[in-house]
Amino acid sequence: MDYAWRLDQIFQRLSRHYGPLHWWPAETPFEVAVGAILTQNTTWTQVEKAIDNLRQADLLSPAAVRRVVLSDLERMVRPAGFYRQKAHRLKLLVEHLFVHHDGRLETLLDGPTDQVRRELLSLKGVGPETADSILLYAGDHPVFVVDAYTHRLCSRLGLYTGRVDYHALQALFMDYLPADAALFNAYHALIVQLCKDACRKRSPRCPACPLAADCPSADSL
């Protein structure tokens, strides 16, 4: 399979179908990081409610999150689920920023990609998807974010068979596409939108999918 050509064709078709999606919706890099932590095991709709709570309480800066009482932070992020765990992880993130980076996420993100990724992964509760979301969407590092939507679409399109882990699927995109943060940003956003609209986990809407003509799974779903 010519993966470079196939991945480019997928991107071009999705781009024509959806146009620019302007993802990730956030006003600051720190808000991106907050959203990346809050979105674990929940929907973005619920994350938006939690972020709106934080915005209204003026709690979308490292200094503000550091100052706020943990119980109040838990209450603010409750709509995102696992609120005690997530509030604690936000506290750990900002404490790390103040101890090592003068309280600035931007200072952390200014480092080399591999170094920043290792540092993010050293934080409790930050896994590969969360770390890469922060790298790409908050820091413009050219890393491709892999999530459940990416696995679903790539499996159905026959880009891999059997089981594949996070790093192997990430390598599929990063080995065959230019190392361009804007491209990876747009591509991942398009995958997410397609899987929400058409390539759903249950009851997929194949007739509405711009990739259906070349999808080996379309006739069997």
Secondary structure, DSSP 4 states (H G I P E B T S, - for coil): --HHHHHHHHHHHHHHHH-----S--SSHHHHHHHHHHTTTS-HHHHHHHHHHHHHTT--SHHHHHHS-HHHHHHHHGGGSSHHHHHHHHHHHHHHHHHHSTT-HHHHHTS-HHHHHHHHHTSTT--HHHHHHIIIIIH--------HHHHHHHHHTTS--S---HHHHHHHHHHHS---HHHHHHHHHHHHHHHHHTS-SSS--GGG-TTGGG-TTTTT-
